[in-house]
Amino acid sequence: MSQPLFGLVPAGQPVIITPTEAPSPTSFLYAIPPTNPNSPPGSAISKPFGHVVVFLLPGVVLPPGTAAAIYLVTPPSPALGQTTPNFKFLGGIGPGKESAIFKVGPGAGTGPGSENVVIGVSVENAESVASRMASLGTTTPAAATSGNGTEGALVPVSAERQQPSTLVLAQRIIKNAFNFLSSYTGSTPGQMEVVPLKAFEEWWKKFESKVRTDPGFLERDDDQ
């Protein structure tokens, strides 16, 4: 698992795909500044984030029977005799649930002596992840076994299901752009159809926003 597997989008910040640290081949730590370092002081996006989106990167398929457990990692408390970091289980993602939004608390990571919010992602047994998600009261299907051997998947995975190819993803992006820009077309004196640059910029803003809020929408075979 040397390639990036997961993407994180803290509210108001850019997407992150490279972990800060990888304690093992199946566990990753992401240290995230509590505020966007590029945001102007006093702006809305300079406020500490309270939610983070975690998703599987396109083309990534976890090993059969596994899912990704998501943790909020906090420093140990010497006053309580703790010597190792605390891992608070937030939930999980995996086959059939490739992305989710997790609440890390308002202003997480901004307390005394804390500089970053640390999110841990660990590839673990899917049945264990699903069981802990159920105990949290989250709305997620229990572990199940599908006919293609994906035992312990968060939801049964169809044997026919495959990750869309790069070509298919590109076609869906083009379709999304075409559908949006077609209403902005005009004609030159030579009857050549043109699209204003401002319209493309507006499409890009909306497309980027949709990717942030729903990273897996391009992987679904529906109208873009």
Secondary structure as a PSIPRED ss2 file (coil, helix, strand):
# PSIPRED VFORMAT (PSIPRED V4.0)

   1 M C   1.000  0.000  0.000
   2 S C   1.000  0.000  0.000
   3 Q C   1.000  0.000  0.000
   4 P C   1.000  0.000  0.000
   5 L C   1.000  0.000  0.000
   6 F E   0.000  0.000  1.000
   7 G E   0.000  0.000  1.000
   8 L E   0.000  0.000  1.000
   9 V E   0.000  0.000  1.000
  10 P E   0.000  0.000  1.000
  11 A C   1.000  0.000  0.000
  12 G C   1.000  0.000  0.000
  13 Q C   1.000  0.000  0.000
  14 P C   1.000  0.000  0.000
  15 V C   1.000  0.000  0.000
  16 I E   0.000  0.000  1.000
  17 I C   1.000  0.000  0.000
  18 T C   1.000  0.000  0.000
  19 P C   1.000  0.000  0.000
  20 T C   1.000  0.000  0.000
  21 E E   0.000  0.000  1.000
  22 A E   0.000  0.000  1.000
  23 P E   0.000  0.000  1.000
  24 S E   0.000  0.000  1.000
  25 P C   1.000  0.000  0.000
  26 T C   1.000  0.000  0.000
  27 S E   0.000  0.000  1.000
  28 F E   0.000  0.000  1.000
  29 L E   0.000  0.000  1.000
  30 Y E   0.000  0.000  1.000
  31 A E   0.000  0.000  1.000
  32 I E   0.000  0.000  1.000
  33 P C   1.000  0.000  0.000
  34 P C   1.000  0.000  0.000
  35 T C   1.000  0.000  0.000
  36 N C   1.000  0.000  0.000
  37 P C   1.000  0.000  0.000
  38 N C   1.000  0.000  0.000
  39 S C   1.000  0.000  0.000
  40 P C   1.000  0.000  0.000
  41 P C   1.000  0.000  0.000
  42 G C   1.000  0.000  0.000
  43 S C   1.000  0.000  0.000
  44 A H   0.000  1.000  0.000
  45 I H   0.000  1.000  0.000
  46 S H   0.000  1.000  0.000
  47 K C   1.000  0.000  0.000
  48 P C   1.000  0.000  0.000
  49 F C   1.000  0.000  0.000
  50 G C   1.000  0.000  0.000
  51 H E   0.000  0.000  1.000
  52 V E   0.000  0.000  1.000
  53 V E   0.000  0.000  1.000
  54 V E   0.000  0.000  1.000
  55 F E   0.000  0.000  1.000
  56 L E   0.000  0.000  1.000
  57 L C   1.000  0.000  0.000
  58 P C   1.000  0.000  0.000
  59 G C   1.000  0.000  0.000
  60 V C   1.000  0.000  0.000
  61 V C   1.000  0.000  0.000
  62 L C   1.000  0.000  0.000
  63 P C   1.000  0.000  0.000
  64 P C   1.000  0.000  0.000
  65 G C   1.000  0.000  0.000
  66 T E   0.000  0.000  1.000
  67 A E   0.000  0.000  1.000
  68 A E   0.000  0.000  1.000
  69 A E   0.000  0.000  1.000
  70 I E   0.000  0.000  1.000
  71 Y E   0.000  0.000  1.000
  72 L E   0.000  0.000  1.000
  73 V E   0.000  0.000  1.000
  74 T E   0.000  0.000  1.000
  75 P C   1.000  0.000  0.000
  76 P C   1.000  0.000  0.000
  77 S C   1.000  0.000  0.000
  78 P H   0.000  1.000  0.000
  79 A H   0.000  1.000  0.000
  80 L H   0.000  1.000  0.000
  81 G C   1.000  0.000  0.000
  82 Q C   1.000  0.000  0.000
  83 T C   1.000  0.000  0.000
  84 T C   1.000  0.000  0.000
  85 P C   1.000  0.000  0.000
  86 N E   0.000  0.000  1.000
  87 F E   0.000  0.000  1.000
  88 K E   0.000  0.000  1.000
  89 F E   0.000  0.000  1.000
  90 L E   0.000  0.000  1.000
  91 G E   0.000  0.000  1.000
  92 G E   0.000  0.000  1.000
  93 I E   0.000  0.000  1.000
  94 G E   0.000  0.000  1.000
  95 P C   1.000  0.000  0.000
  96 G C   1.000  0.000  0.000
  97 K E   0.000  0.000  1.000
  98 E C   1.000  0.000  0.000
  99 S E   0.000  0.000  1.000
 100 A E   0.000  0.000  1.000
 101 I E   0.000  0.000  1.000
 102 F E   0.000  0.000  1.000
 103 K E   0.000  0.000  1.000
 104 V C   1.000  0.000  0.000
 105 G C   1.000  0.000  0.000
 106 P C   1.000  0.000  0.000
 107 G C   1.000  0.000  0.000
 108 A C   1.000  0.000  0.000
 109 G C   1.000  0.000  0.000
 110 T C   1.000  0.000  0.000
 111 G C   1.000  0.000  0.000
 112 P C   1.000  0.000  0.000
 113 G C   1.000  0.000  0.000
 114 S C   1.000  0.000  0.000
 115 E C   1.000  0.000  0.000
 116 N C   1.000  0.000  0.000
 117 V E   0.000  0.000  1.000
 118 V E   0.000  0.000  1.000
 119 I E   0.000  0.000  1.000
 120 G E   0.000  0.000  1.000
 121 V E   0.000  0.000  1.000
 122 S E   0.000  0.000  1.000
 123 V E   0.000  0.000  1.000
 124 E E   0.000  0.000  1.000
 125 N E   0.000  0.000  1.000
 126 A H   0.000  1.000  0.000
 127 E H   0.000  1.000  0.000
 128 S H   0.000  1.000  0.000
 129 V H   0.000  1.000  0.000
 130 A H   0.000  1.000  0.000
 131 S H   0.000  1.000  0.000
 132 R H   0.000  1.000  0.000
 133 M H   0.000  1.000  0.000
 134 A H   0.000  1.000  0.000
 135 S H   0.000  1.000  0.000
 136 L H   0.000  1.000  0.000
 137 G C   1.000  0.000  0.000
 138 T C   1.000  0.000  0.000
 139 T C   1.000  0.000  0.000
 140 T C   1.000  0.000  0.000
 141 P C   1.000  0.000  0.000
 142 A C   1.000  0.000  0.000
 143 A C   1.000  0.000  0.000
 144 A E   0.000  0.000  1.000
 145 T C   1.000  0.000  0.000
 146 S C   1.000  0.000  0.000
 147 G C   1.000  0.000  0.000
 148 N C   1.000  0.000  0.000
 149 G C   1.000  0.000  0.000
 150 T C   1.000  0.000  0.000
 151 E C   1.000  0.000  0.000
 152 G C   1.000  0.000  0.000
 153 A E   0.000  0.000  1.000
 154 L C   1.000  0.000  0.000
 155 V C   1.000  0.000  0.000
 156 P C   1.000  0.000  0.000
 157 V C   1.000  0.000  0.000
 158 S C   1.000  0.000  0.000
 159 A C   1.000  0.000  0.000
 160 E C   1.000  0.000  0.000
 161 R C   1.000  0.000  0.000
 162 Q C   1.000  0.000  0.000
 163 Q C   1.000  0.000  0.000
 164 P C   1.000  0.000  0.000
 165 S C   1.000  0.000  0.000
 166 T H   0.000  1.000  0.000
 167 L H   0.000  1.000  0.000
 168 V H   0.000  1.000  0.000
 169 L H   0.000  1.000  0.000
 170 A H   0.000  1.000  0.000
 171 Q H   0.000  1.000  0.000
 172 R H   0.000  1.000  0.000
 173 I H   0.000  1.000  0.000
 174 I H   0.000  1.000  0.000
 175 K H   0.000  1.000  0.000
 176 N H   0.000  1.000  0.000
 177 A H   0.000  1.000  0.000
 178 F H   0.000  1.000  0.000
 179 N H   0.000  1.000  0.000
 180 F H   0.000  1.000  0.000
 181 L H   0.000  1.000  0.000
 182 S H   0.000  1.000  0.000
 183 S H   0.000  1.000  0.000
 184 Y H   0.000  1.000  0.000
 185 T C   1.000  0.000  0.000
 186 G E   0.000  0.000  1.000
 187 S E   0.000  0.000  1.000
 188 T C   1.000  0.000  0.000
 189 P C   1.000  0.000  0.000
 190 G C   1.000  0.000  0.000
 191 Q C   1.000  0.000  0.000
 192 M C   1.000  0.000  0.000
 193 E E   0.000  0.000  1.000
 194 V E   0.000  0.000  1.000
 195 V C   1.000  0.000  0.000
 196 P C   1.000  0.000  0.000
 197 L H   0.000  1.000  0.000
 198 K H   0.000  1.000  0.000
 199 A H   0.000  1.000  0.000
 200 F H   0.000  1.000  0.000
 201 E H   0.000  1.000  0.000
 202 E H   0.000  1.000  0.000
 203 W H   0.000  1.000  0.000
 204 W H   0.000  1.000  0.000
 205 K H   0.000  1.000  0.000
 206 K H   0.000  1.000  0.000
 207 F H   0.000  1.000  0.000
 208 E H   0.000  1.000  0.000
 209 S H   0.000  1.000  0.000
 210 K H   0.000  1.000  0.000
 211 V H   0.000  1.000  0.000
 212 R H   0.000  1.000  0.000
 213 T H   0.000  1.000  0.000
 214 D C   1.000  0.000  0.000
 215 P C   1.000  0.000  0.000
 216 G C   1.000  0.000  0.000
 217 F H   0.000  1.000  0.000
 218 L H   0.000  1.000  0.000
 219 E H   0.000  1.000  0.000
 220 R C   1.000  0.000  0.000
 221 D C   1.000  0.000  0.000
 222 D C   1.000  0.000  0.000
 223 D C   1.000  0.000  0.000
 224 Q C   1.000  0.000  0.000
